[in-house]
Amino acid sequence: MPKKTLKSLELELREHAMDYPEATEDFPWGHRAIKINGKAFVFLGGDANPKELSMSVKLPQSRDMAVDLPFGEPTGYGMGKYGWVTARFTNAADVPLDLLRSWIDESFRAIAPKRMVKALEGRAGVPPAPAGHLARPHASRGRRARRPSTGGQDARPPIAKAKSKSRS
């Protein structure tokens, strides 16, 4: 068995991502992007550094864990605040392929339309989403988070409406 290189591992991750229903490949900004319906769910290649493997994915459920790992960081260009994480490796022996494959799966499920996620789960050999895993997390953009009820202890008093003077 030949020794794995960073490039061969990148190609393995590419093949895994391309196995998803209707996945397409594009090369915006010199990076390899695997897309579904024109939306990227994985970027491979990073800065085109041949001595580095880089992968960026959207991780709505496991982002916090991913950025705590020594190879994980929020994706640049402001994408990190939307749940995107980048993993970088300079040594092929350090690449956790199974973990990266599961991240590609989570990213696909976050980006793909529900009908495609359902089609994915119908394929032989593909496990269903983990319990508690949302196929598509509820978008919070444009919505304000509700404040938890304080049970009246610290609640602000209602604002009194100013009485209007009636003109008779």
Secondary structure, DSSP 8 states (H G I E B T S, - for coil): -----HHHHHHHHHHHHHTSTT-EEE-GGGSEEEEETTEEEEEE-TTT-TT-EEEEEE-TTTHHHHHHSTTEEE-TTTGGGGTEEEEEES-GGG--HHHHHHHHHHHHHHHS-HHHHHHHHHSTT-----TT--SS----TT--------TTSS--------------
